[in-house]
Amino acid sequence: MTGRLAAARVALLGVARRAGVDVPVPDGLGCQWRDVLAALGAAMAAITARFGPRGVLGPVTAWQVAAACSAGRLLAPGWPAVAV
């Protein structure tokens, strides 16, 4: 996962952007792991702003957002695809 942190951040920020809600892009925090977590927070904020904190099927958690954004492959090799 360490080699794909920047790509994961971009993918999560893309989800936040596509949610259609004006959510600020988090600044870089000096650590790629924290940047990914901040991007996950932005995606979660965008989704909850769009669909409400209860969502369609119940409360929305960061883990649910991460699983949905990655199709359950958050830590799997090959997600997100990294351009070589």
GUDO-231053 format. One line per 3 residues: for each residue x, y, z of N, C-alpha, C, CB. Coordinates in pm, 1 decimal, m for minus. Each point is the difference from the previous one (the first is absolute). Glycine has a CB too. Example, Ala and Ser with C-alpha at 12.3 -4.5 7.8 and 13.67 -1.06 7.14 Angstrom:
<recs>
1319.0 m569.0 780.0 m89.0 119.0 0.0 90.0 120.0 0.0 m189.2 m117.3 124.6; 154.2 222.3 m196.6 82.0 119.0 6.0 m77.0 109.0 73.0 118.4 m62.8 m214.5;
</recs>
This chain:
<recs>
82.0 m119.4 0.0 m82.0 119.4 0.0 86.2 125.5 0.0 m179.4 m125.5 119.9; 296.8 117.1 m61.2 85.1 118.2 10.9 30.0 61.0 m135.9 99.6 m96.2 205.9; m79.4 16.0 m306.9 29.6 50.2 m133.2 m122.0 56.7 m72.1 181.9 m166.0 m9.9;
m301.3 146.5 66.1 m122.8 45.2 m67.0 m74.1 107.4 78.9 m18.3 m225.2 m102.3; 80.9 282.5 202.7 m68.6 96.9 85.3 m46.0 123.3 m76.8 136.7 m81.4 190.1; m51.3 134.2 m276.8 m38.6 119.4 m76.3 m118.0 m31.7 m92.0 238.0 85.0 9.1;
m235.9 m201.1 m72.2 m110.3 m39.1 m88.9 m128.1 m23.0 79.6 164.9 m104.3 m158.7; m153.2 46.9 278.1 m118.4 m20.9 85.1 m58.8 134.3 42.5 95.2 m219.0 82.8; m8.1 314.8 m51.5 m47.6 134.5 37.6 m76.9 62.8 m114.9 195.3 28.3 155.5;
m140.0 m37.7 m275.3 m66.5 56.3 m117.9 m134.9 m67.9 m23.6 224.4 53.0 m101.0; m228.2 m184.8 116.1 m125.6 m72.9 m20.9 m105.5 42.7 101.8 129.3 m194.6 m92.6; m90.7 209.0 218.3 m95.9 40.3 103.0 m45.5 144.8 m19.0 106.9 m162.3 158.0;
m15.7 249.1 m199.1 m39.4 137.9 m27.8 m92.1 6.9 m122.2 216.5 80.9 100.2; m197.6 m171.8 m195.2 m90.1 m7.6 m115.1 m141.0 m37.0 42.3 192.8 m64.1 m143.7; m204.5 m23.6 241.0 m131.9 m35.5 52.5 m64.4 121.8 64.6 74.9 m237.8 37.3;
3.3 312.0 38.8 m52.4 121.1 64.8 m48.3 99.8 m105.0 156.4 m34.6 195.0; m81.0 49.5 m301.2 m38.0 93.8 m105.9 m125.0 m47.0 m72.6 239.7 64.5 m27.1; m247.9 m194.0 m2.2 m115.0 m52.7 m73.7 m127.8 m3.9 83.2 158.8 m134.5 m133.3;
m145.7 143.7 264.8 m119.5 0.6 83.9 m82.9 125.5 m26.4 121.4 m134.1 175.4; m61.6 233.3 m240.3 m75.9 116.8 m40.9 m19.2 103.7 107.7 m111.6 m145.7 m156.5; 185.7 135.3 263.4 m10.4 95.3 109.5 132.8 74.2 10.1 m168.7 m145.4 124.9;
163.7 274.3 m97.4 121.0 80.7 7.8 73.3 m27.7 130.6 m107.0 177.4 m142.7; 200.9 m270.9 136.8 80.0 m36.5 116.6 143.3 44.4 m26.3 m150.8 m198.7 55.6; 210.2 272.0 38.5 137.9 45.0 m22.6 97.2 m117.1 m4.5 m54.7 215.1 113.6;
154.4 m202.4 m198.2 104.6 m101.5 m10.5 95.0 20.7 117.2 m18.9 m12.2 m255.3; 43.4 m92.5 333.9 89.4 16.6 114.6 143.4 27.5 m45.5 m147.4 m152.5 134.8; 214.5 237.5 m59.8 140.5 29.9 m28.4 85.4 m122.0 29.8 m36.6 243.5 52.7;
153.9 m246.4 m116.4 94.9 m105.3 31.4 46.5 13.5 143.9 73.1 m9.6 m239.8; m62.3 m101.3 309.8 33.9 2.2 141.8 144.2 m41.5 27.0 m237.6 m48.7 49.0; 314.7 27.3 m154.8 139.4 m37.4 17.9 23.7 m149.3 15.1 30.3 218.5 103.0;
m135.6 m295.9 m104.7 9.5 m145.7 11.0 m104.6 m58.9 m94.1 83.0 9.4 243.4; m38.7 m95.0 m334.2 m94.4 m54.0 m98.1 m111.2 m80.5 64.7 184.1 m5.8 m164.6; m157.2 m63.8 273.0 m105.4 m76.0 67.5 m106.6 93.5 55.3 165.6 m179.3 57.9;
m122.9 289.2 4.2 m97.2 96.4 51.7 m74.7 69.4 m112.8 144.2 34.2 200.7; m76.5 m14.2 m315.0 m66.9 60.1 m115.4 m112.6 m89.3 m50.4 213.2 115.6 m62.2; m190.1 m247.3 60.5 m104.5 m93.8 m43.0 m116.9 2.7 98.6 173.9 m146.7 m110.8;
m143.8 151.6 239.0 m107.5 5.9 99.5 m78.5 131.1 m11.0 136.4 m146.2 152.9; m67.1 256.1 m183.3 m69.6 128.2 m19.2 m88.3 m6.2 m124.9 190.5 123.1 112.9; m141.9 m188.8 m218.7 m80.3 m15.7 m121.3 m121.7 m87.9 27.3 206.6 27.6 m140.9;
m189.1 m131.2 222.3 m113.4 m84.1 39.9 m101.1 82.7 78.4 149.1 m203.4 6.0; m100.5 290.2 81.2 m88.9 88.9 73.8 m76.4 93.3 m91.6 154.7 m12.9 191.9; m87.9 64.7 m296.0 m66.7 87.6 m96.5 m106.4 m77.2 m77.6 209.1 139.1 m19.7;
m177.9 m262.5 m18.6 m97.9 m82.5 m71.3 m119.9 m29.0 89.3 184.2 m102.9 m137.1; m158.1 72.5 262.3 m109.3 m27.2 92.7 m84.7 125.4 22.1 139.6 m176.9 112.1; m75.1 292.0 m100.3 m73.9 125.6 18.5 m87.1 29.6 m121.5 184.3 87.5 146.7;
m131.8 m112.1 m265.6 m76.7 24.8 m121.7 m119.8 m93.8 m10.4 209.0 78.4 m112.4; m187.2 m204.5 144.6 m108.4 m97.6 m9.7 m107.9 28.0 104.0 162.1 m170.4 m86.6; m121.3 202.1 209.3 m100.7 28.5 102.1 m71.2 132.3 m26.6 135.7 m129.5 164.8;
m66.5 225.8 m227.2 m66.9 125.3 m36.5 m103.0 m24.6 m110.3 206.4 130.2 64.5; m175.4 m222.2 m151.9 m90.7 m29.5 m111.4 m118.4 m86.1 42.4 194.1 16.6 m153.9; m168.6 m120.2 231.6 m104.1 m97.1 34.3 m45.0 5.9 145.1 93.5 m143.2 m175.0;
m29.5 226.3 256.9 m34.1 8.8 141.6 83.7 m96.8 82.1 m232.4 68.9 m61.1; 244.6 m42.4 190.9 84.0 m86.4 84.3 m54.6 m141.3 15.8 70.3 203.3 120.2; m198.2 m223.2 m146.1 m57.4 m134.7 8.8 8.3 m72.6 m133.3 m153.8 79.4 179.6;
188.7 m10.4 m287.2 11.4 m64.5 m128.7 m129.1 m66.6 m43.8 238.9 m33.8 47.4; m228.3 m62.2 m133.6 m115.8 m72.2 m49.5 m27.8 m122.7 87.1 49.2 81.2 m233.4; 57.5 m143.0 282.7 m14.0 m125.1 75.0 38.7 10.2 146.5 43.7 m115.7 m210.6;
m24.4 235.5 261.6 38.0 16.5 139.9 116.6 95.6 13.5 m81.5 m230.0 48.8; 138.5 239.1 70.7 110.8 93.7 23.1 117.0 m26.2 m93.6 m69.8 17.5 238.1; 129.5 90.0 m285.2 114.4 m9.5 m90.9 127.8 10.5 81.8 m132.9 100.7 m191.6;
220.0 m201.0 179.1 128.1 1.1 70.5 113.6 14.0 m100.5 m95.8 m142.7 185.2; 210.5 181.6 m135.3 117.7 14.0 m86.6 36.7 m134.4 m63.4 83.2 190.0 143.7; m96.1 m298.3 m68.0 34.4 m131.4 m54.9 m95.5 m39.3 m113.1 92.6 m67.4 224.1;
m219.3 101.3 m209.8 m95.2 m29.4 m107.5 34.5 80.5 m125.3 m179.0 m49.7 170.8; 215.1 174.5 m152.1 37.8 84.0 m114.2 124.8 m56.3 m66.4 m100.7 202.9 110.8; 199.9 m241.4 m31.2 123.1 m56.3 m55.2 m28.8 m128.9 m77.1 130.5 101.9 189.4;
m214.5 m187.7 m134.0 m33.9 m125.7 m66.9 m77.5 26.1 m128.9 m4.4 m116.3 222.5; m88.8 209.7 m217.3 m79.6 29.1 m119.4 85.0 65.3 m108.8 m203.2 25.5 144.5; 291.7 65.6 m106.9 83.5 69.8 m98.5 99.7 m93.5 m68.2 m24.7 207.8 135.2;
67.0 m310.8 m63.6 100.6 m91.0 m54.4 m57.9 m133.6 m42.4 166.3 110.9 143.4; m298.4 m124.2 m141.3 m65.8 m126.7 m31.2 52.8 m110.9 91.7 m31.0 73.3 m240.5; 59.7 m37.1 365.7 48.5 m97.4 97.3 146.1 m35.6 m15.9 m226.8 m87.8 6.9;
300.8 164.0 m87.7 139.0 m34.9 m29.1 98.1 104.3 51.7 m79.3 m122.0 m200.8; 45.3 193.7 304.7 82.2 111.4 47.2 146.1 m38.2 17.4 m200.1 90.3 113.0; 228.7 m201.6 m50.7 138.9 m41.5 24.3 49.4 m106.5 m96.7 m35.7 55.1 237.1;
m48.2 m92.6 m333.6 37.4 m104.3 m95.8 99.2 53.5 m103.0 m224.0 m108.8 32.4; 315.5 23.3 m76.1 91.3 40.4 m107.0 m80.0 37.2 m125.5 181.3 m151.1 94.0; m142.3 257.4 m156.9 m66.5 39.4 m124.6 m111.8 100.7 17.3 57.3 m220.7 m84.0;
m87.0 261.0 209.4 m96.2 108.4 16.2 68.1 115.5 68.5 m191.9 m161.2 11.3; 175.1 277.8 m61.1 m47.5 30.7 m135.0 111.1 m28.7 m99.2 m157.8 176.4 88.2; 120.3 m187.7 m212.5 100.3 m28.2 m102.7 97.7 116.0 m6.1 m164.1 m139.8 m132.9;
291.9 109.8 134.8 104.9 101.0 m3.0 58.7 2.3 m140.4 51.7 m30.8 247.8; m51.3 149.0 m309.3 60.6 14.4 m132.4 150.2 m17.8 11.2 m184.2 155.6 m73.7; 239.6 m234.2 m16.1 145.8 m26.3 3.6 70.1 84.9 m102.2 m39.1 m233.9 76.6;
</recs>
